[in-house]
Amino acid sequence: MRVNRFFAATLMVGGIAGCHQSMPASDNQVDVTSISSKKGSEPVDNSKIIGLTKGMAYADLRKIALQSGWAPVVDPECRSNVMGSNHEELCKSDTSELCTVCDDLPEVSSCSGDGYCGMYFSNNGRQLHVVTFGMIEDWKVSGTTSRLSVDGWDFSKLKAGAKRN
């Protein structure tokens, strides 16, 4: 009876493992027409961004996006969205990273008090919206030591009136 249970368990594990489709290492391209971390993403043409993965350092995503022809989309309300309506008063004496984030990262649109930020890039009438989580001061830190990581993204058509940097 033990042999039959062992045999059955082995078949189940083997069957489950056999059902998993592995992706080749070279197939790490993100097809913007089919993959988004957000439901309801509007399909766009067959562009590719190689290496875009959830959890990667934002500095790495930014470098890939800029090298792939994506340009920052400037939000004129960035300072208010990040620091609040009294941003000018706050930043007169504050030298924190939040006071310069809109200058350093023109793609930033907003940041919440709990560590999430939204960034926008555009390329040929398409828009890439990236959500990050973590410490914004690590925007230049690449690799696994970064405390600012990609939490999600969405591709859509570029909104009318968006200002590219």
WOBELBEL-V555663 format. One record per helix or strand of 2 or more residues. SS is the DSSP state (2 for helix, 1 for strand). FROM is the first residue (numbers start at 1). TO is the last residue. If there is no record, write none. Layout:
# WOBELBEL-V555663
SS&FROM&TO ; SS&FROM&TO
This chain:
# WOBELBEL-V555663
2&2&19 ; 1&29&31 ; 1&48&50 ; 2&58&67 ; 1&71&74 ; 2&78&83 ; 2&87&93 ; 2&97&104 ; 1&108&111 ; 1&116&123 ; 1&126&134 ; 2&136&138 ; 2&143&145 ; 1&148&157 ; 1&163&164
